[in-house]
Amino acid sequence: MLLQNAIGDTLNNTEWAFALAECIHIGGFAVGVGSIALVDFRMLNLGLRHETAGRILRYTELWTVIALLFVVFSGVALFLSQADIYRVNLVFPIKMYVLAAALIYNFTVHRKVATMENPPPLLSKLVATVSLLLWVSVVFGGIFTGFLV
C-alpha cells in the first residue's frame, strides 16, 4: 500500500512523471516488439534474407529482454498510479493474459523454432504468425485499455 501510494502520488501529482512513464512504456514496446518482429519477418521470409532467424534472434535478444523489462516496470508504475481504474477496466485483464501468453510463447516455442537449423517452412510461418498476432493483440489491448472502461 505504501509503495502504491508513493508511486501513484508521484505519477499523479508531478506534471511530467506520468508522461515520462508512458513514453518509457511505449518506447519499450516499440523496441521489444520491433526486435521480435524482425525475427518473425525473417521466419516469414519477408526480409533480412541474408541472415538466419537464429542469428537475428541472437543479435536482438538482449535488446528485447531489456526493452521488455522497461515495459514491465513502467507498466507496474502506470498500473499503481490508477489501480482502481485498471481493476474494473474490461480490456486490461485480457491484455495481461495475452501479454503472459506472448511472453511464454516468445521465450519457448518461438525461440526454439527460430534457433532450429532448418525448420520446416510451414512451421516457421505458423510460429511467426502466432507471435505477431499475440504481440499486436497486446499493443491493441494497451490502446483500448485507455478507451474502454
C-alpha positions in Angstrom: 0.0 0.0 0.0 2.8 2.4 0.9 4.6 1.6 -2.5 1.3 2.1 -4.4 0.8 5.5 -2.7 4.3 6.7 -3.3 4.3 5.7 -7.0 0.8 6.8 -7.5 1.3 10.1 -5.8 4.4 10.8 -7.9 2.8 9.9 -11.2 -0.4 11.7 -10.5 1.0 14.8 -8.8 4.1 15.6 -10.9 3.4 17.3 -14.2 5.9 15.2 -16.2 6.1 11.9 -14.4 3.1 10.1 -15.9 4.0 11.2 -19.4 7.6 10.0 -18.9 6.4 6.6 -17.6 4.1 6.4 -20.7 7.0 7.2 -23.0 9.2 4.6 -21.4 6.3 2.1 -21.7 5.6 2.8 -25.3 9.2 3.1 -26.3 10.0 -0.2 -24.6 7.2 -1.9 -26.5 8.5 -0.4 -29.8 12.0 -1.8 -29.2 10.9 -5.1 -27.7 8.1 -6.0 -30.1 10.1 -4.5 -33.0 13.0 -6.8 -32.3 10.7 -9.8 -32.1 9.0 -8.7 -35.3 12.4 -8.7 -37.1 12.8 -12.4 -36.3 9.2 -13.1 -37.2 9.6 -11.3 -40.6 12.6 -13.4 -41.3 10.7 -16.6 -40.4 8.0 -15.4 -42.8 10.7 -14.9 -45.4 9.7 -11.2 -45.7 13.1 -9.7 -45.1 16.7 -9.9 -43.9 17.2 -13.0 -46.2 20.9 -12.8 -45.8 20.6 -13.8 -42.1 19.1 -16.8 -40.4 16.3 -16.3 -37.9 18.5 -17.7 -35.2 21.3 -15.2 -35.9 18.8 -12.3 -35.8 17.4 -13.6 -32.6 20.9 -13.6 -31.1 21.6 -10.1 -32.3 18.3 -8.7 -30.9 17.8 -10.9 -27.8 19.5 -8.5 -25.3 17.6 -5.5 -26.7 14.3 -7.5 -26.5 14.9 -8.5 -22.8 16.0 -5.1 -21.7 13.1 -3.4 -23.5 10.5 -5.8 -22.0 11.9 -5.2 -18.6 11.4 -1.4 -19.1 7.8 -2.3 -20.3 7.1 -4.4 -17.2 8.5 -1.9 -14.7 6.9 1.2 -16.3 3.6 -0.8 -16.7 3.6 -1.6 -13.0 4.1 2.1 -12.2 1.3 3.1 -14.6 -1.0 0.5 -13.0 -0.2 1.7 -9.5 -1.0 5.3 -10.5 -4.6 4.4 -11.2 -5.1 0.9 -9.8 -8.8 1.4 -9.0 -9.5 2.3 -12.7 -7.5 -0.6 -14.1 -9.1 -3.1 -11.8 -12.5 -2.5 -13.3 -11.4 -2.0 -16.8 -12.9 -4.6 -19.2 -9.9 -4.8 -21.5 -7.0 -4.6 -19.1 -7.2 -8.2 -17.7 -7.4 -9.6 -21.3 -4.3 -7.6 -22.2 -2.5 -9.1 -19.2 -3.5 -12.7 -20.2 -2.4 -12.1 -23.8 0.9 -10.5 -22.6 1.6 -13.5 -20.4 0.8 -15.8 -23.3 3.0 -13.7 -25.7 6.0 -13.8 -23.2 5.7 -17.5 -22.6 5.3 -18.2 -26.3 8.2 -15.9 -27.2 10.7 -17.5 -24.8 9.7 -21.1 -25.5 8.1 -22.1 -28.8 9.2 -19.1 -30.8 12.8 -19.2 -29.6 13.0 -23.0 -30.2 11.8 -22.7 -33.8 13.9 -19.6 -34.6 17.1 -21.3 -33.5 16.4 -24.5 -35.4 19.0 -25.2 -38.1 16.5 -25.9 -40.9 12.9 -25.6 -39.6 10.1 -26.7 -41.9 8.9 -23.6 -43.7 5.3 -24.1 -42.7 6.2 -24.4 -39.1 8.3 -21.2 -39.2 5.5 -19.3 -40.9 2.9 -20.6 -38.4 5.1 -19.8 -35.3 5.9 -16.3 -36.7 2.2 -15.6 -37.5 1.1 -16.6 -34.0 3.9 -14.5 -32.5 2.9 -11.4 -34.5 -0.8 -11.9 -33.6 0.0 -12.2 -29.9 2.1 -9.1 -29.8 -0.2 -7.0 -32.0 -3.0 -8.0 -29.6 -1.0 -6.9 -26.6 -0.4 -3.5 -28.3 -4.0 -3.0 -29.2 -5.0 -4.1 -25.7 -2.9 -1.3 -24.4 -4.5 1.2 -26.7 -8.1 0.0 -26.0 -7.4 -0.1 -22.2 -7.4 3.7 -22.3 -10.7 4.0 -24.2 -12.9 1.2 -22.8 -13.8 1.2 -19.1 
